[in-house]
Amino acid sequence: MYIYNDFDEEFVRNRVDQFRDQINRRISGALTEDEFKPLRLMNGLYLQLHAYMLRVAVPYGTLNGRQMRQLAYIADRWDKGYGHFTTRQNIQYNWPKLNEVADILEALADVEMHAIQTSGNCIRNVTADHFAGASADEFEDPRPTAELLRQWSTDHPEFTYLPRKFKIAVSGAAHDRAVVRAHDIGLYLRRNDAGEAGYEVVIGGGLGRTPMVGKTVQEFLPKADLLPYLEAVLKVYNLKGRRDNKYKARIKILVQETGLDVLKARIDAQFVICKASFKGVPDSILAPIEAAFAPPVFNNTRSAALDDALSNDPLLQSWVDTNLAAHKNPAYTIVTVSLKAVGQTPGDASSDQMRVLAALAEDFGHDELRVSHEQNIILPHIRRADIPQVYARLREAGLATANIGLLSDIIACPGMDYCALATARSIPVAKEIAVRFNELKLEQDIGPLKIKISGCINACGHHHVAHIGILGLEKKGVESYQITLGGDATQNMVVGKRAGPGFAADEILPAMERLIGAYLDIREDNSETFLDTFRRLGDAPFKAALYPVEEAKNAA
């Protein structure tokens, strides 16, 4: 992983000192809240329902053991003993005191971390495939690209005050695990017919109140042209993006209102100008970045330890079946550690659990961890022979839930339990669904199913691209939950269809039972997934299950 150089270290330390002074001036009254707000947002500090919230950047989701231990220390020292991992591959602390925030940032700087640009109308934390550098279907690690973009975009003088926040994601694998087409700019690493590396460039994706699938604006962009081309995109957006209405300020609206062809022509014209003045990325910058992501030295010694353990432990077998993924090295596997134990808050990890994860990375995983956008933690390089030991330690820590990709592996935003923007609760709904279907013992029979829950129209829970999405809204002072069906967050991204009227809080769980019960009744066989069934039959049978009274009236 990337290691700070002297410039990085000085930059982050200076930023901490600067923000410490700004905090002190706010506390003394020298700064009003209106004056302080843009300053705190540029340093990842929000004011939520009950307290401040600090969002810490985890660039492209990559951590080492030392950093995870420091996150645990911060949770104990300045928060309530836990952290919340988000769909942006970051971690949030929900209870910091304002006069202690600079101390937290100092502690982050001690392990080469920060909270810069995790908020504000700027280029946010660049995200990437959480299996980067490990997956069997990957042809190039996207993290060097993501790191280059991090360095280029941090405190970029022209793009600090964009019309709206701006998000970039990168993938280098056949399967999109980074929701690339839901970003303002999405990058897929590609190779042309000559075998040269470059990018398919996607623009205008996004969720929120106007969900849109990103559109390809460049089929193949040579690697050397990446920065001037992205600069051209940002320049056009910065000049032409709407600033009169924050709900229409994202680049997706610019694509919609301008038209892709017209906007592409503007970008191409600006690219000519940007490329003419671009001197290329100096090797003194590029070489250390590429070297930082060299693969670890793998131990290819084979062992029958896992096979022997599986023959005697059905619980281990169940966990292996759901939580392991193919590694590019056959002697290794990728472990996804679920932060979705039944009845627990999705994405939360206690400080003790963070320390267990740090130790496992150090002892068995080449000192690497990843945060996934699905709010789980990844150990990307684990020898198959070590799996029994890893599983035993995870189980002892309450981290061995065997549910990755299944019903209870729910994405949920913090909702109205924490967020000042939320209009409904998300966490209790996620818990109720997971607990109920655990009681019914149906999860394995149901098979792959992506449920995602948002507590407001901003869609931080990615409900639009869920197989079953749930959106919580407020209607006449009462929580109401809309259901969407058939979404897909992969390279074939699809925005789900709204099923119909919303359900009251006490109606959403029975509605989910009817919906999933209908799926089990109408699927062709046990191998047909919910999404495949929806695609085969459409939404009619699911709507009939969700709204039986309405369907009966229509039939009469």
N, C-alpha and C positions, 0 to 999 in steps of 0.2 A: 504494500500500500504506500501511498505518497507520504513522504516525511517532509516536514517544514524545513525550508532553508532559512537563512538569516533574515531575508526580507520578510518572509511570512511571519516569522516570530516577532519582528519589530512592528510590523503592521498591526497584528492582533493585539499586542500589548499596548500600543498607542491608542487603539480603538477603545480598549477597556478603560484606560486613563481618561480619555475624552468623555466617555459615557458616565464614568464615576462623577466627573465634575458636573455634567448635566443633571444627574440624579440629585446631587447635593443642592443644586440651584432650584430644582423643583421642590425639594423638601423645605428649603428655606423660604420659598415663595417668590424667589426671583424670576422663576418661569411659571407661567400659568399652565393649566392642563392643556389648553389648545396649543400653546407653544411647545410643550413637552411631547405631545402625542406623536408628531412625525419623527422626532428624535428617538423615542423609545421603540417605535415600530421598526425603524431601520436597524435596531439591535434586538429584534425578536421579542419585545416585551408588549404583551397585550393587557388590557384591563377587561376581565371577564365578569361574570355574574357576582362572584363572591370574593374574588381576589385578583391579583395580577397573575398572569400565566407567561412563562418563559419558554419559547420554542427554540430548541438547540439544533443546529444544523448537523446532520450526519451525511456529509457529501457522498452522493451516489450509494448511500446506505452502508458504507464500509467502516468497520470498527476493528480495533484490536483489543486484546484482553485488558491492557492497562486503561484504555479509554472507557471500556464498560465498567471497570472497577471504580473509576472516577465518577461516572454517572450514578453508580450506587452510593458512593460517598456523598455526592451532592443531594441525592434523595433523602439520605439520613440527616445530613447536617442542616439543610436549609428548606426541606420540604416535609412531606408526611410519610417518607419511607417507600415511595414507589415513583415510577415514571410511566408515562403513557406514550407508546410508540404509534406513530401516525401513518396515514396513507401517503405522506410525502417523504417517507423514510427518515423522519426526524424523531426526536423525543421531546415531550412537553412536560414541564413541571407546573402543577396547577395551584401551588400555594406559596410562592416566594414572597418575601417581604421586600418592599421597594428599597429600603435602606441596606439590604443585603444582596441585591442583584449584582452589583459590581464585584462583590466577593465571589459570587458564583461564576461570573465571567472570567475572573482571575483564575479560578480553579479549572475551568475549561481550557484556558490558555496553557496551563501547565501540561496538558496532554494533547496539545495541538487541535483544539476544538474551539468553536465560537458560536454566536447566535446571529451573525451578521447576515442581513438580507433574507431572514426567514419570515419577514413581513414587509409591507410597504409596496409601492408601485414600482417595483424594480424586477430584475431577473432573480428569481428565487433559487433555492437549492436545486442543483441539477440532479435528476434522478436517473437510475439505470436498472437493468435487469438484476434482481437480487441473486441470481445464480452466476453472475458474471465471473469469468475466469475459471469456471468449473464445469459448466453443463456440457453434456455430450452433444447437444445440437448447436453449440456455438462455433462460429468460424472466426470470430475475433472478439477479444475482450473489449467491451465498450467503455471501461473506466478510464483509460488514458484520454479518450475523447472528452469524457465528462470532466476530468480534472483540468484539461486544457480550457474548457469552457468556464469552469469555476474561476480559474485565474484571470481569464479574459473579462469576465462579467463582474467580478467583485469590485465595487466602487467605480465602475465604468462611468466617466464623467457625463456622457451623453445619455446614458440609460438608467439614471438613478431616479428620475421622476417621469416615468412612462404614464400613458393614460390610465393604465391599470396594471395589476400584478402580471408577471409573465413567467411561464413555466416551460422548461425544456426537459425532454427525456430521451435516452439513448438505449438502443438494443443492438446486440451483435449476434443474435441467435435466430434460428428458424422460427421458433415460437416466441411471440411477444409476451413477456412477463412484466412489462413496464408500462402498460396501457399507453403506448406511444401516441396513438391516434386521438387521445383525449387531452393532448397538450397544445400549447400555443405554437411551439415548434417541436416536432418529433423527428428523430434521426434513426434510420435503420442502416447499419453497416452493410454494404453490398460489395460484390465483386462484378466487374463487367466481363465481357467476353474475352478480354485480354488478360484476365486474372488480376487486374488492378483494383485496389481497395478504394472505396468511396462511400457516398451516402445517398440513400433515398431521403429526400427532405419533405416533410409533411408540415403543413401550417393550418392554423384555424380550428384545431380541435379544442374541446372543452366541455365541461358538464354545467352545473349551475342551472339557472332559470331558463337558459336557452342551450340545451345540450346539442353538440354538433360533432360529427366525425371529421377528424382532420383530413385535408385533401393533399394529395401529392403535387408538389410544385416543382420538384426536380427528381427525375427518375434516377439519375446518377450524377452526383457532384464529386469531382475529384477531391481527395483529402486536402490537397494544398489550398483549395478554394474555400474551405469551410468557414474560416473566420470572416473573410471579406463578404461572403454570401450572407452569413447570419447578420453581419453588420448592416448589410443592405436591407434585409427584412426588417430589422429593428428601426432603422432610419425611416423607412416608409411608414411603418406603424406609428412611430413617435410623432411624425408630422400629420398623418392622415387619420389616426385613430381618434374616435370621438372623446371629447372631454366635457361635453355638456350633460352627459347622462352616464353615471358610473355603471348602470346595468347594460349599457350598450358600448362600453369602452374597450372590451376585449378584442383581440385581433380576429376572433371568429366572426364578430359582427361586421368588421371591416371587410372580411372575405365575402360575407353574405350580401352586404349592401353594395359593394364595388363589383363583385364578380371575380372569380378566380383568374380568368384570362387577363382582365384589365389590371388586376393587382400584380399578377406575375410580370406583366410588361413593365410596370413601374419598378418592381424589384430588380428585374434584369437590367434596366437602365441605370439604376443606382449601383448595381453590382459592378458594372463597367467602371464607374468612378472609384468605387472602393478598392477594386482589384488593382487599378492603376497606381494607387498610392500605398498598397500593401507590400511590404518587403519580405513577407514570409515569417514563419515562426523561427526564431534563432535556435540553432542546435543546442545552445547552452540552456535553453528552456525545455525544448522537446525531448532531448536525450534523457535527462533525469526523470521526466514523467514516464516515458516508456519503460525505463529500467525499473522504476518503482513497482510496476505491475508484472514483472517477470514471474512465472509460476513458481511455486515452492518446489523444493527437492523432495520428490515423493518416495516413499518406501514401498516398493512393489512386491515385497515378500507376501506370498499367499498363505492363508491359514484357514483351517476348517472351523475356527472358533465360532463364527456366526452360525454356520449350518448346524453345528452341534447344539448351540443354545436354542435355536429355533425349534428343533425337534422336541424340546422339553418345555417350551414356554409359549402357550398360545397368545398371551398378552403381548409378548415381544413380537410375535408373528404379525398380529394385528397392527402394531405400531410401525413395523417395517413396511407393511403393505401400503400404508397411507402416508407416512412421513418421510420416506426416502425417495430420492430421485437419482437418475443415472448421471454419473460423473464421467468426464472424458477419459479418466484413467480407470480401467476396470477393477483395479485393486481398491478403489475409493468409492465413496458415495456422498451425496449431498443430503444433509439432515435439516429438515425444517422443524423447528421447535415451536409447538403451538402455544400461543398466549391466549388461548380460547378454552381453558378448562370450563366444563359445564357449570353455569351459574356465576362465572366470573366476568369482570368487565373486559371486553375485547381490547387487546393491545396493552393492557396494564401488566407491569412486571414489578415485583417487590425488589428492594435493594438486595435481599438475600438471594433471590433468583438471578439477579444480574451478576452477582459475584460467582454463582455456580456456572453461569454461561461463560464468564470470563475464564474461569479455571478450566472448563472443558476445551475452550479454544486454545488455551496455552498448553494443555496436557496432550490433546489429541488432534487439534485442528489447525496446526501451522499458524496459530495466533491470529486467526481471521474469524470475524463474525459479519453478518449482514443483517440489515433491517429490511424487511419486505414491505411493499406498499399494501400488502394484505394484513399488516400489523402482526407479523410473526418474526421470529429470529432464525437466521440461517447459520448453520455451521457448514461451510462450503466444501471443506476438504477433510473428511473423516475416513480413515481406513476401515474397510468392511470388517476386518478382524477385531477392531476396537468397539464395534457397535454394542455388544453386550455390556461392556463397562460404561459406555456413554449413556445407554438407556437406563441402567441401574441408577446412575447419579441423577439423571433427569427425573426419574420416577420418585426418588427420595425428595426432590425439590418441588414436586407437584407440577412438573413440566413435561410429562410424558403422555399427554392427551393424544390419542390416535385418531385425529379427525381432519387432517389437512385435505382440503378440497371437498369436504363433506358438509352436511347441513349446519353443524354447530361451529364451523370455521367461519363465523360471521364477521364481516367488516361493519363497524359501527363508529360514527363520530361521537364526540362527547355529549352532544345534544344539550338539552336544557338543564342537565345536571351541572354543567359548567359554563357553556358558551353563551355569551351575551347576544349573539345573533340568532340562536336557536328558537324555534317556535313550538317544539315538542321534544319529548324525551326519546332518546335512542337506546341508551344502555339497558333500561329495564325491559324493553321490548326484545332486545337480543337475548337477554338472560332468560326470559319467559319461554321463548321459542326453543332455545337449547335445552332447557330443563325439561320441557314437555316432551320433546321428541326423544330425549334420553330415557324418560319414563316409559315411552311406548316401544323402546328398543327397535326403532325403525331406521336408524341412520345408515347402517350398512346396507340394508335392503334398498333404500332410496338411492344410494350411490352418489356420484358427483353432482353437487348442487351448490351454486354460489348465491348466497343471500347477503344483501348489503343494505344498510339502513342509514338514512340521513335524517337529522333533526330539523332541517330547514331547506329552503330552495337552493342554497349554495352548494349542496350535494357533496360535502366533504366525505360522506360515506360511500360515494360512487354508486348510488342506487340505480342510476340510469343504465349502467352496464352490468347489472346483476341478472342472473337467470330469473330470480325473484327479487325485485327491489321494493323497498318500503320507504316512503317519504312522509315524515311527520310534519303536519301543518297545524296552525291555530285557526279555528273557525268559530266565531262568536264566543271566544273565550274558552273553547273546548279543544282538546287535542284530537286531530283527525289524521288517519294514516291511509295514504294512497298506495296502491300496489301496482307495480309495473312488471311486465312479463317479457321474457325473451331477449334480454340484453346480453351482450357479449363483450368482454374486455380484451380479447386477444387481437392478433393481427387482422382478424376479420370483424373488427369492432362494429357492433350494432347497438343503437339506443333502444331500450325496451319500450313496449307499448303500455300506456296506461290502461288498466283493466276496467275502471269505472269509478263510481263514487267512493269516497274514503270511508274508513271504519273508525268507530270510536275506540278508545284505548282498550276497553274491555271486550271488544269484538275482534281485535286483530288476530289474537291467537286462535280462536275458533275458525276464523276465515282461512288462516294458514293450514289448519288441519284439514279443512274441506278441500283446499287447493291441492295439497300434496296427496291427500287420499284419492282425489280424482286422477292425478298422474299415475299412481300405482295401479289404478283400475284400467287405464286406457293405454298404457305403454304396450308395445308389441311383445316384449319379453324383458327379462331382468337386466339385459345388457343395454337397453335403450335408455339413454339419460333423459332427464327432464327437458333439457334444451333441445335434444333431438326430437322428443315427442312434441314439443311446442312447434318446432319447425315443420313437422310432418302434418299436424292437425290444425295449426293456427290457434287463436285464442278462444274460439267459441266454447269448447268443452270446459275450459278453465273459468271463463266468465260464468258459465252455468253453475259451476260449483261454488263460486264466490258469491253469487247473487241468486240463490235458489228461488226466493219469493218473486223477484223481478222476472226471472225466466218463466216461472209458472204463470204469472200474469200475461206475459207475451204469448205463451202457448195457448192460453184460454181465448 
